[in-house]
Amino acid sequence: MSEVFRGQVYLAKHPDLDEKKFFLVVSNNKRNKILKTVLCVRITSTDKVAIPTCVQIPDHEGIAGFAVCDDVYIFMNYELDKLHTSLTDRTMVKVEQALKIVFAIRG
């Protein structure tokens, strides 16, 4: 598999789940390059607009739904099946803000 980058969305099947789902890579690129694993959050089509740890992905991003930032998974790089799209910096800033809430990071 080629290098995995933060902000990319992959179709993958995590061992804890019954079927393939879309996942957003949230680990930083330096980590992604050095290690053979990436941290991802699940993407769902279920409306989660009222939850501050879920980020709505605009339709023009190539995938509709919500990044569920309090649902973090670790994947070996080879477990990521197919690159679907990459999210914009604007959306990733919102994901960062949601992750700060999830992990109680101040600042």
Phi, psi and omega in degrees: 000144177285174183299143180258136183239148175302137179096351178278148178247125180241148167273131183202159175244113176278144181303335180278353184245157184278336185216170178291142179223168174269138180228141178257127177285124181243350178288154185286156187295327178297314177298315182300325182285322185280317185267166178261013179232159175226153174261134183226156169245149182283147174251134179233154175268353178289134182298120180232025188301332183276358183256119185293344179266007176243132185248124177287131179264120181300148183306326184287358182280352179097357175206135179261143176143204184228135172275116183270092190286347175263017178235076188266135180234152173249135179234142163290144182307320183291346179281344178283123190278292189222128175292125183260312181194176172233138181275155181286161177301323181300315179289322180294331175297320177294322177297316178302316180297319179293321178295326176297323176292314182303315185262011178053047178269124180267149176106000000 
